[in-house]
Amino acid sequence: MFDRTGRADGGDPGPLLFGIVRFEPGETRQVRDTVITFNSPAAADLFAIEQGWHDYQVTPLRFFVQDVRPPAVDWTRFDDLVTRFADHRRWT
């Protein structure tokens, strides 16, 4: 999914962000929750320390987002509805 530079499909991945993965107490290292986003590992680490967290890991984040633009609006259909219901009023 990502090449050696961290780029998906050769595109610009944007600025590198960081997050915190916090673990449940015990030996299992089960993930308790995650907190995102920080601009640097130091900022993430400082946040965890200020919260009094002891079992956590700071990690770089990468978001894979596909093109999610909505389909184009068919304005001819909208114009037809406006014409058909031009005299219709929602409130009197």
C-alpha positions as CSV (number, residue, x, y, z in Angstrom):
1,M,0.0,0.0,0.0
2,F,2.9,2.4,0.8
3,D,6.3,2.6,-0.8
4,R,9.6,3.1,1.1
5,T,8.9,6.9,1.4
6,G,5.5,6.3,3.1
7,R,3.7,7.4,0.0
8,A,0.6,5.5,-1.2
9,D,0.5,5.0,-5.0
10,G,3.5,7.4,-5.3
11,G,1.5,10.5,-4.1
12,D,2.4,13.0,-1.5
13,P,1.5,11.5,1.9
14,G,1.2,14.9,3.6
15,P,2.8,15.8,6.9
16,L,3.7,12.9,9.2
17,L,1.5,12.8,12.3
18,F,1.9,10.8,15.5
19,G,-0.5,9.1,17.9
20,I,-0.5,7.2,21.2
21,V,-1.5,3.6,21.6
22,R,-2.4,3.0,25.2
23,F,-2.4,-0.6,26.6
24,E,-4.5,-2.3,29.3
25,P,-2.6,-3.2,32.4
26,G,-1.1,-6.7,32.4
27,E,1.1,-8.9,30.2
28,T,-1.2,-9.2,27.2
29,R,-0.5,-5.7,25.8
30,Q,-4.2,-5.5,24.7
31,V,-4.9,-2.0,23.2
32,R,-7.0,0.1,25.5
33,D,-7.4,3.1,23.2
34,T,-5.6,5.4,20.9
35,V,-5.2,9.2,20.9
36,I,-4.4,11.1,17.7
37,T,-3.0,13.5,16.3
38,F,0.2,15.1,17.3
39,N,2.7,17.0,15.2
40,S,5.7,15.3,16.8
41,P,6.6,12.3,18.9
42,A,7.7,14.6,21.7
43,A,4.3,16.3,21.8
44,A,2.6,12.9,22.0
45,D,5.0,11.7,24.7
46,L,4.5,14.9,26.7
47,F,0.7,14.4,26.5
48,A,0.9,10.8,27.8
49,I,3.2,11.9,30.6
50,E,0.9,14.8,31.6
51,Q,-2.1,12.3,31.7
52,G,-0.1,10.0,34.0
53,W,-0.1,7.1,31.5
54,H,2.6,4.5,32.0
55,D,2.0,1.7,29.4
56,Y,1.8,3.4,26.0
57,Q,3.6,3.7,22.7
58,V,4.0,6.7,20.4
59,T,3.7,5.7,16.7
60,P,3.7,7.5,13.4
61,L,0.3,7.6,11.7
62,R,-0.6,7.1,8.1
63,F,-4.2,7.6,6.8
64,F,-5.3,5.8,3.6
65,V,-8.2,7.7,2.2
66,Q,-9.6,7.0,-1.2
67,D,-11.3,9.6,-3.3
68,V,-14.7,9.9,-1.6
69,R,-16.2,12.8,-3.5
70,P,-20.0,12.5,-3.9
71,P,-21.3,11.8,-7.3
72,A,-22.2,14.8,-9.4
73,V,-25.6,16.3,-8.8
74,D,-28.1,15.9,-11.7
75,W,-29.5,19.5,-11.8
76,T,-31.9,18.7,-14.6
77,R,-33.8,16.4,-12.2
78,F,-33.8,19.1,-9.5
79,D,-35.1,21.7,-12.0
80,D,-37.9,19.2,-13.0
81,L,-39.0,18.9,-9.3
82,V,-39.0,22.6,-8.8
83,T,-41.2,23.1,-11.8
84,R,-43.6,20.3,-10.8
85,F,-43.9,21.6,-7.2
86,A,-43.6,25.3,-7.7
87,D,-46.9,26.1,-6.0
88,H,-46.3,23.6,-3.1
89,R,-45.6,25.3,0.2
90,R,-44.3,23.5,3.2
91,W,-45.7,26.0,5.7
92,T,-48.9,28.0,5.4
